[in-house]
């Protein structure tokens, strides 16, 4: 079980908090003092980019009021 609840990346406001460039850096390097590890040793750069593109497909469309 994770000690920190991960954010809901399907939520548009959460998903847009970081730019794609910042999210690629997080994928590669992880986030200190959290369960988010860096994947740069396990995934090639093109695989990290593919992961980012996949994550972007998970975002729900905004609901208009």
VEXDREN-2710 file (C-alpha; in Angstrom, 1 decimal):
% VEXDREN-2710
k/r/px/py/pz
1/UNK/0.0/0.0/0.0
2/UNK/1.2/3.5/-0.8
3/UNK/1.9/5.9/2.1
4/UNK/0.9/8.9/-0.1
5/UNK/-2.3/8.8/-2.2
6/UNK/-1.3/9.5/-5.8
7/UNK/-3.2/12.2/-7.6
8/UNK/-6.1/11.4/-10.0
9/UNK/-4.4/12.0/-13.3
10/UNK/-7.8/11.4/-15.1
11/UNK/-9.0/14.7/-13.6
12/UNK/-8.4/17.6/-16.1
13/UNK/-7.4/20.1/-13.5
14/UNK/-4.9/17.7/-11.9
15/UNK/-3.6/16.5/-15.2
16/UNK/-2.9/20.1/-16.4
17/UNK/-1.1/21.2/-13.2
18/UNK/2.3/20.3/-14.7
19/UNK/3.4/20.9/-18.3
20/UNK/4.3/17.9/-20.5
21/UNK/7.9/18.9/-20.1
22/UNK/7.6/18.8/-16.3
23/UNK/5.8/15.5/-16.4
24/UNK/8.5/14.0/-18.5
25/UNK/11.0/15.1/-16.0
26/UNK/8.9/13.5/-13.2
27/UNK/8.7/10.2/-15.2
28/UNK/12.4/10.2/-15.7
29/UNK/13.6/11.3/-12.3
30/UNK/10.8/10.6/-9.9
31/UNK/9.8/12.8/-7.0
32/UNK/12.0/12.8/-3.9
33/UNK/10.4/11.6/-0.6
34/UNK/7.4/10.1/-2.5
35/UNK/6.7/6.6/-3.8
36/UNK/7.2/8.0/-7.4
37/UNK/10.4/6.5/-8.7
38/UNK/12.3/7.7/-11.7
39/UNK/12.1/5.4/-14.8
40/UNK/15.1/6.7/-16.7
41/UNK/17.2/3.6/-16.0
42/UNK/14.4/1.3/-17.1
43/UNK/12.7/3.1/-20.0
44/UNK/14.4/4.7/-23.0
45/UNK/13.5/8.3/-23.8
46/UNK/11.1/7.3/-26.5
47/UNK/9.3/5.0/-24.1
48/UNK/9.0/7.7/-21.5
49/UNK/7.5/10.0/-24.2
50/UNK/5.1/7.2/-25.1
51/UNK/4.1/6.8/-21.5
52/UNK/3.4/10.5/-21.3
53/UNK/1.2/10.3/-24.4
54/UNK/-0.7/7.4/-22.9
55/UNK/-1.2/9.2/-19.6
56/UNK/-2.7/12.1/-21.6
57/UNK/-5.3/9.8/-23.2
58/UNK/-6.6/8.9/-19.7
59/UNK/-7.7/12.5/-18.9
60/UNK/-11.5/12.8/-18.8
61/UNK/-13.0/15.6/-20.8
62/UNK/-14.1/18.6/-18.8
63/UNK/-17.7/18.7/-17.8
64/UNK/-19.4/22.1/-18.7
65/UNK/-21.7/23.4/-15.9
END
